[in-house]
């Protein structure tokens, strides 16, 4: 059985950065980084203008059935064909990615600690924190550079759905965490602590 580390936290809190640092320290050969953003629902039946208006920070935006099935399979050491999400068109692409299970699977996303069944598969639950201001700055930079979004659309989405859903749903999920990492830009030892825990998983 693979060990599963769930990494939740608000948008642009630095979840991916923390995981990359851990993989850099421990090596990627036995660690699978598994983003759950790819499990947004397929909205191919909806025009782009309507897809752009959807609340992607609400649990209803995700295909939980498929996500749970795939996480369970990976924990059992099985391979899956994971969907691939295209943020530039607000929709799942028609391609999939074959993914093999590894000894440690780091499942990352804003909803990683929200769903009870997904939490039940986690051997370690981690929440990444950062201030609202820092998350907004990071979100603007990421979405305009990497996801083809305009500055105005990022600001609109952040204040209409992203931050309200953080306060209502995502932020409170930190109470399920075994470890909370403050990733607000100053130096601390939290990544080293997380790395030591995962190193123990890899060696046992």
VONUFI-494375 format. One line per 4 residues: number of its first residue (from 1); for each residue x, y negated, z negated of C-alpha. Coordinates in Angstrom, 2 decimals, decimal comma. Layout:
! VONUFI-494375
NUM) X/Y/Z; ...;
END
This chain:
! VONUFI-494375
1) 0,00/0,00/0,00; 1,30/-3,43/0,93; 1,50/-6,19/-1,67; -0,67/-9,18/-0,83;
5) 0,15/-12,75/-1,89; -2,71/-15,20/-1,38; -1,62/-18,82/-0,86; -4,41/-21,41/-1,01;
9) -4,51/-25,18/-1,34; -5,82/-28,28/0,38; -5,13/-29,20/3,96; -1,54/-30,38/4,53;
13) -0,56/-29,57/0,95; 2,52/-27,80/2,31; 1,39/-24,17/2,23; 3,22/-23,27/5,45;
17) 6,37/-25,10/4,30; 6,47/-23,17/1,02; 6,01/-19,84/2,81; 8,73/-20,63/5,36;
21) 11,13/-21,48/2,53; 10,34/-18,17/0,82; 10,87/-16,23/4,06; 14,13/-18,10/4,63;
25) 15,38/-17,05/1,19; 14,23/-13,41/1,37; 14,31/-12,63/5,09; 11,32/-12,13/7,37;
29) 11,81/-8,46/8,23; 9,64/-7,21/5,33; 7,30/-10,21/4,95; 4,26/-10,93/7,12;
33) 3,01/-14,54/7,19; -0,71/-14,28/7,92; -2,63/-17,58/8,45; -6,40/-17,29/8,06;
37) -7,02/-20,36/10,26; -7,25/-17,89/13,13; -10,50/-16,59/11,61; -12,62/-19,61/12,38;
41) -15,80/-18,43/14,08; -15,98/-18,11/17,85; -18,01/-21,12/19,06; -17,81/-20,44/22,79;
45) -21,58/-20,90/23,09; -21,24/-24,51/21,96; -19,99/-27,47/24,08; -16,75/-29,17/23,02;
49) -18,55/-32,29/21,76; -20,61/-30,17/19,37; -17,64/-28,08/18,27; -15,77/-31,27/17,39;
53) -18,57/-32,24/14,98; -18,52/-29,00/12,98; -17,39/-28,87/9,35; -14,26/-26,71/9,52;
57) -13,58/-27,12/5,81; -16,69/-25,21/4,70; -16,69/-21,43/4,10; -19,45/-21,04/6,71;
61) -16,92/-21,99/9,42; -15,05/-18,70/8,94; -15,65/-15,16/10,20; -15,42/-13,55/6,78;
65) -16,51/-10,09/7,91; -13,63/-9,75/10,36; -11,15/-11,41/8,00; -11,98/-9,03/5,13;
69) -11,73/-6,00/7,41; -8,32/-7,06/8,70; -6,90/-7,91/5,26; -8,07/-4,55/3,91;
73) -6,47/-2,75/6,88; -3,15/-4,58/6,45; -3,11/-3,80/2,72; -3,54/-0,13/3,61;
77) -0,55/-0,35/5,96; -2,55/-0,34/9,19; -2,08/-2,54/12,26; -4,67/-5,01/13,55;
81) -5,38/-7,16/16,61; -5,73/-10,64/15,13; -7,70/-13,42/16,84; -5,83/-16,57/17,89;
85) -7,37/-19,98/17,26; -6,81/-22,98/19,54; -7,08/-26,20/17,51; -6,96/-28,41/20,59;
89) -10,37/-27,11/21,75; -11,88/-26,29/18,33; -12,39/-22,67/19,28; -11,00/-19,17/19,16;
93) -9,01/-18,32/22,27; -9,71/-15,23/24,38; -6,36/-13,73/23,37; -5,45/-11,58/20,38;
97) -2,15/-10,80/18,67; -1,14/-7,28/17,63; 0,04/-7,43/14,00; 1,78/-4,63/12,09;
101) 1,55/-4,46/8,32; 4,67/-5,12/6,24; 5,70/-4,47/2,66; 4,59/-7,97/1,56;
105) 1,82/-9,90/3,29; 1,45/-13,63/2,55; -2,08/-14,68/3,43; -2,29/-18,45/3,78;
109) -5,12/-20,92/4,25; -7,41/-23,43/2,59; -9,91/-20,63/1,83; -7,39/-18,05/0,60;
113) -8,69/-18,19/-2,99; -12,34/-19,04/-2,29; -13,81/-15,65/-1,35; -14,27/-13,06/-4,12;
117) -13,58/-10,04/-1,91; -10,44/-11,56/-0,40; -9,22/-12,41/-3,92; -9,73/-8,78/-4,92;
121) -7,04/-7,74/-2,40; -4,49/-10,21/-3,80; -1,68/-8,95/-6,02; -0,61/-12,57/-6,61;
125) -2,72/-15,70/-6,15; -0,95/-19,02/-5,54; -2,34/-22,53/-5,17; -0,28/-25,35/-3,58;
129) -1,05/-28,85/-4,87; -0,25/-32,28/-3,44; -1,78/-35,72/-3,92; -4,66/-36,81/-1,69;
133) -2,53/-39,61/-0,22; 0,34/-37,31/0,69; -1,99/-34,74/2,22; -3,63/-37,42/4,38;
137) -0,27/-38,69/5,67; 0,87/-35,14/6,45; -2,46/-34,33/8,13; -2,25/-37,37/10,43;
141) 1,31/-36,51/11,42; 0,58/-32,82/12,01; -2,71/-33,15/13,89; -1,59/-35,95/16,21;
145) 1,75/-34,28/17,04; 0,88/-30,57/17,02; -2,86/-30,32/17,64; -3,51/-33,00/20,23;
149) -5,85/-35,06/18,05; -6,25/-38,82/18,09; -5,48/-40,89/14,99; -9,11/-42,04/14,72;
153) -10,49/-38,50/14,95; -8,14/-37,29/12,21; -9,15/-40,13/9,86; -12,86/-39,61/10,57;
157) -12,69/-35,86/9,97; -10,59/-36,26/6,82; -13,01/-38,58/5,03; -16,24/-37,04/6,36;
161) -15,53/-33,35/5,68; -11,93/-32,52/4,68; -11,70/-34,44/1,40; -15,33/-33,85/0,28;
165) -14,91/-30,10/0,82; -11,59/-30,15/-1,02; -13,25/-31,69/-4,05; -16,27/-29,37/-3,91;
169) -14,83/-26,01/-2,84; -11,09/-25,79/-2,23; -9,73/-27,72/-5,22; -11,77/-25,70/-7,76;
173) -10,36/-22,45/-6,31; -7,06/-23,25/-8,06; -8,59/-21,86/-11,25; -8,22/-18,37/-9,77;
177) -4,48/-18,89/-9,21; -1,77/-17,03/-11,12; 0,77/-19,66/-10,04; 0,27/-23,34/-9,15;
181) 3,01/-25,06/-7,14; 3,27/-28,84/-7,03; 4,46/-29,75/-3,54; 4,23/-33,53/-3,75;
185) 7,68/-34,22/-2,39; 9,94/-34,07/-5,42; 12,42/-31,32/-6,25; 11,26/-28,48/-8,51;
189) 11,94/-24,78/-9,02; 8,53/-23,45/-8,03; 9,62/-22,01/-4,66; 12,46/-20,16/-6,42;
193) 9,96/-18,75/-8,94; 7,64/-17,56/-6,17; 10,61/-16,06/-4,30; 11,68/-14,09/-7,39;
197) 8,21/-12,59/-7,75; 8,08/-11,58/-4,08; 11,65/-10,25/-4,25; 10,48/-7,96/-7,04;
201) 7,65/-6,71/-4,80; 10,14/-5,99/-2,02; 12,52/-4,07/-4,30; 9,91/-1,88/-6,01;
END
